[in-house]
Amino acid sequence: MADFGHADGYDDSNRAFLQAFLARSVLTLETAKPILAALLAYRDGREVQPQDATIEDLNMYVAEANRRLSPLDLEIRSTFHQQTRERVYALVNTTSDPLTQLATTYSPDEIVYLKKLLDAMFDGQNNKGKREAMCLSGIDAIHVGRAQSSNRRDTTENGSGATQSSNAGMLGARDAEAMLNKLLEEGWLEKSRHGFYSLSPRALMELKGWLVDTYNDEDDDGERKEKIKFCHACKEIITVFKNTVLASLPALALAAPTGSSGQNPDAPATFPAPAYGLIVGTDIQPFHFESFNANSGKFWLNLPQTATSCPFTGTAQASSCPPGNDTAFVGNGALAVVVPGGQQVYVAESGALMFTQAHSAVIPEGAVTDPFIYSPAQNGGQYGSVSTNAFGADGFMACPTAGSIAYQVFANIDCAEVPLGNVDDCVPVVPLAVPYTQGQAAAWQYN
């Protein structure tokens, strides 16, 4: 390794960066800043403060390192953390089986335990049907160590062709806990504040191909089951879904509006929670106290018209029609309407906040439904707030449109397909939930 990397532009600071990276397994811009400051100070012969190090500096060192690592089938890759949206860098082996690599530092029983842990995460009860919780509680993770390997991926066949279970990978509670701590320390697992274990960004980058090959297989009917899912916008693996998040966050409600039966237009709509409107609680102009308005299947700011209609307008039953002047929501992702079947709010794969048409439950493939996360008012405040983590978003943003003062509402993600093509033109917004006081339903239907 003494002669490795002797080339123009690759100096001792580059070698020191690679050594620092290997010692830490993963880096983010924040954790890399002190390292970058020291390297830049050495290279340039001047004092550099950590806060002066930039993402461009980090990317420069990563690019130089990757050019030297390529012959070794290694690469520094990056991905966004699904919850913090912080970019994470990790060293990844680009060729060999990642679980085979671990055999140099883990015992055979620990490797089998790790495989059983992954089976429980991605092939267990938490990731079946409508449940998409690709994580394990601490108790379940320890119990995995006590279970025999009965999964078809861990079974072997005896001479008669019969499948038999293996006792390999059976760890006691203390050994399993030690293994979990080791995986946490080495950056393979993360542990939530509620005690759930899930794969870290490093593990998702390293195991990406293996996870797809192992769990996205065909069932007995020949139908391919995609248990490992990808973001249609950023093409990264998704393991954090609305279902797992809502289980641990205060939501206003968990059900869509029931609406009326459609048989009696005079019957009031009933909802599991009070209706509310959304206004922007930010001092950034021109959105201060602007309302979210539904129009053309999308949501807008600075667009005064809310598009609604009622089938009884102009008839003797016109009194059955709600006002229809405002956009109101109910629960964690539905419009406050009377129309049978309701109207669902969702975040499309483009990142746009949208809603279904009346009398139609069609939601585009890849969309995230029930996108709202409601937080009650704090410290005696008047209004609660609404956010979203759809596709790993950090709340909402408003994006300008061509030839109009209207801004379209999107989930705040870097890979959103915004009207003018540049996410940097968008403005983060914080919607406040204001009680709707004109009745339980704000419109018969939104158009």
N, C-alpha and C positions, 0 to 999 in steps of 0.2 A: 504493500500500500504506500510505500515511501515515494514511489514515482507516480502514483495515481494522481491524475489531474494536473500535470505539468503542462500548462497551455496558457496562451495570452488571455488575460482577464480573469484568471483563476488564481487567487493568491491565498495567503495564510488566513485572511479574514473569511474567505469562502470555506476553507477547511475547518476553521473554528465554528462556523455556522452549522456545518454538517455534523460535527461532533456534538454540539449543543442540541441539535435536533434528535440525534440518536439517543442522547441521555434522557430526553423528555418524552419521547414517543409521539406526542401531539403538541401542536402550537396553535395559538390564536394570535391575532395582531397585538392584543394587549399583553399576553405573556411573552411575545417576541420583542416588544419594544425595548426592554432593558438590554437584551442581547444585541439587537440591531444598533442601539446607541453605542455600545462598547466596540462593536465591529467597525462602525463608521468612524468613530473617534480614532481607532487604530489605523484604519486605511487612509483617512484624510489628514491625520495629524492635528486635529482640532477637537475641542470639547463638544460633545453632542448630548443633549438631554433626551431621555426616553420619549418625552412627549413630542419631540421633533422627528422621531422615526415615523415613516409613512407606510401605507400599504404598498406603494411603488417600490420602496426599499426592500420590503419582505418578498415581493414577487420577483425582484431582480435576483436575490440570493437563492430563492427556490428554483428559478429557471436555470441558473448556473449549476446548482446542485444536480438537477435532473439531467442535464447534459452529461455530467460525469457518472451518474448512477445508472444510466440507461444500459450500458454493457453488462451490468450486474443484475439485470432484470428487476431493478428497484425503481420506484418513482414516488415523489412527494405529490400527493393528490390533496384536493380540498373539497369540502362540501359545507353547506349551511347546516348548523344545528337546527333541528326541527322546532325547537321551542324558543331558544334565545335568538335565533337567526344570526348568530355570530359565525363567521367563516372559520372552519377548523381545518388544519393541515395535518396530515399524517403520512408516514412512510409506508408504502404498500408494495408487497411482492407481486409482480405482474404475471408470473407464470405458474409456480407450483401451487399445489393444494394448500390453502392457508392452515387447515387443521393439521396437515403433515408437518408444517413448519413448527407448530407448537410442540411437536413431539420432542424437540431438543431441550425444552425447558419444563415440560410437564410429564408426569408419569403416565403410563398406559391407562390406569384407572381414572386419572384426572381428565384425560382426553375423552374417554367414554362418558364421564360425567358431563363434560362440556357439551357433547353431542346430545345427551339426554336433556340437558338444559335448553338447547336450541329447539329440540323436538317439542318440548313443553311450551315454549314461547310461540312457535310458528305452526305447530301441528296439533296443539292441545285444545282444550275446550274453550279457552279464552279467545281463540281465533277461528271460531266456527260460526256459521250462520250470520246473524247481524252483528255479532260481537267481533270487534277488531282490536282487541287488547293484546298487543304483542309484547307482553311483559308478564312478570311473575312476582307475586308477593314474596316476602322473605321466607315465610313458612313454607310456601309451595316450592321455592327454590331449594330449601334444605331437604324437603321430602323427596325431591327428585333423586337425591343421593341415596336414599334408602330403597328406591323402587328398582325392581328387576327390569332389564331391558326387554320389554315386550313389543316395542315398536318395530315395524318391519324393516326399518333402516339399520337396526342394531341386532337383528336376529341372524342366526346361522342355521344351516341345514345339516342334519346328521346323515349318515349313509343311506337311510331309507327315504330321504327326501322330506322328512317331517321337520317342521320348524320348531326350534326350541329356544327358550329364553336364556339369556346369558346373565351371569352374576357379576360380570365386569362392570366397573364404574360404580359399585355400591359403596358409598362413603357414609360414615357416621355423621351425626349432626355437627360435631366439632370440626371434622375434616372438611365437610361441605361448606361450613361457614368460613373456614380458612381459605378455601378455594375461591369463594365468592369475593372475599377481601382482596385476594391476589389479583383477580380479574379486574376489580375496581382500581387497584393501584396501578396496574399496567395499562389502564385506559380501554379495556375491552368492554366493560359494562359501566352503566350509570345507575345510580340509585336515587329515586325521587324522594321528596320530603315525606311522602306517604309510605315509604319503604318498599317500593316496587322496583325490580331490576329490569333493565332493558338494554339493548345493544347500544353502544356509544357510536358517534359518528366514525371513529376510527374503525370499529368492528364492521360497520355497514360498508365502508369503503373496501376493507380488506376481504370481507366475506361475500361481497355483492354477487359475483358469479356463482359461488358455491350455494348460496341461499336460493337463487333462482333455479339452479339445476336440481337441488334437493327437494324443494317444497312446491314448486310450480310444475307438478306432474299430472298425469292423467289418472282419473279414478277408474273404477271397474267398468263404467259405461263408456269409456273412451273420451270423456269430456275433460278438458284441461282446466284445472282449478288454479287460479292465480292467488295464492296466499301471500306471496310477496308482491306488493303493489308499488307502482311508480307514480310520481307526480307527472301529469301529462304536460305540465308547463316546463319544469326544470329538469325532468328525466331522472330524478334521484329517488331512491327507495323511501317509501313512507311507512313509518311504523307508529306514528302518533296520529290518532284519529279523533274525531269529535266525540265518539262514545266514551273513550277512556278519559278524555279531558272533562266532559260534563259530569262524570261520576265524582269528581273531586272539586268542582268549582260551583259557586252559588249561581244557579240558573233561575230565571224568573219562572219558567215552566218547562216541561219536557214533552208536551203534546201539542199537536197542531190544532187549530180551531175546529170545532165540530160544526159550526154554522147551523142553519136551519135545515129541516128535512126536505125543504123544497115543496112540500105539500101545502103549507100554510104560510103565505108570505107575511102575515101579520105576526108570526111567532118570532120573538127576539132571538138573535144569535147568542149562544152561550160559549164562554171561553174559560179555560182553566186558570186564567189570571187576568188582571185588568189590562186594557189596551193602553198603549203608550205611543207617543210620537218621538222622533229623533231630531234633535237640533245639535248644531256643532258648537261645542263649548270651548272655543279657542279664540285667542285674540288675533290670530292671523287673518288678515283681510283677504278676500271679501266675504269670508264665511261666518263671521261672528253672528251666532243665533240664526243662521240659515237652517231651513228644515230639509230633511231627506224627502224628496218627492218621487213618487212612482210614476213612470211614464214610459210607454213602449217596451215594457218588460225589463226596464233598467231603473236605477236610482240616480237622482241628480241633485246637485246643489246649484243655486242661482237659476233654477228653472221654476218659475212661479206656478206653472200649470201641473196639477195632479190629474192624470187621465183616469176617469172613472165612468161607469155607466150603470143604469138600473133598468131592468125590463119593464118596470111598472110606471116609469116616468110618463106623465100625460094621461094616466088612467085613474080610475076611481081608487086604486090601491097605491097611489103615489106616496101616501103617507108611510108606506112600508119601506121606502127607500131611505137609507141613511144619508147624511148631508153630502158626502162625496167630495168635500172640499180639501180634505187633509189626508196625509198618508199616515196610517197608524199600524202598529204591529202588536202581536201578542206572542207570549212565550219566547222561545229561543230561535225563532225563525219562521214566522208565518205572518201573513197580513190579516188585519182585523176586518174581515169581510163576512157577508151573509151568504154568498153564493155557495150552493151545495158542493162539498168536497174541499172548500177553502182554496187558498192560494199559498204555495210554499215559496219561501225565500231561500236562495241558494247562491253559492259562489261558483261560477263557471270555471272551467280549467284555464281560461284566459285571465282569471282573477277578478272579473267583473261581478259586482253584486247584482243579482237578477231575481225575477220571480216568475212562477209558472202562470200560464194563461188560465182563465176561468174554464171550468169543465174539462180540464186536462191535467193529468198527473205526470205528464212527460217531463223528465228532468234529463238534461244532456249527460251522456256518459262521462264519468270522471269528475262530475260536479260534487261539491260538498254541501249537504243539506243541514238544516238547523245550525246555521253558522254563528248565531249570536251567543256571546257569553255575557251575562248580565251581572253587574256588581252593584249591590244596594248603596245608597248614599252613606257616606262615612262622616263621622264626627259632626253629626247634626246637620249635614248638608241637605239641600232641598231635593236634588235629583240624583238618581243612580246613573251609571254609565254602561255603555255597551261596547264590547270589543269583539274581535274574532281572531282565531288562530288557524283559519282555513289555509291549507297548504303551508303551514308554518308562518302565517302572516303575523305582523306586529300591529294589529288593529286595522284601521281603514285609512284610505287616502283618496283625495279628490284630484282628478286629472283633467286638464283642459281639453277642449274639443275645437275642431277647426271652424272658424267663422262664427263663433258663438261665445257668449259670456257664461254659458252653462258648463259645469264641471261634472264629469261622470264619476260615480263612486266605485272604487275597487278595494279589494283586500290589499294591504300594504306588503307586497312581495316584490322582490327585485326582478322577477321574470314575468311580471304582468304584461299582457299585450294591450297597452294603453292606446287611446285614439291617435295621439301624435307620435307614437313610437318611442318616446323617451320617458322612462320612469322618473328621471331626475326633475322633470317638469311638474310632477305631482306634489301635492301638499298633504302631509299627514293630518288627519282630523280625528277629534275625540268626540263621538256622539254622546249626548246626554239624553237619558230616557225621561221624557216629560209626560205625566199622566194625561191620557186623552179623556176629556170630561164631557164629550157630546154624546155619549152612549157607549155600548159595548162594541159596536161595529162602526167603522168610519166610512165605509163604502159598501155598496152591494158587491161590486167587483172592480178591480183595477185593470186597466188596459195598457 
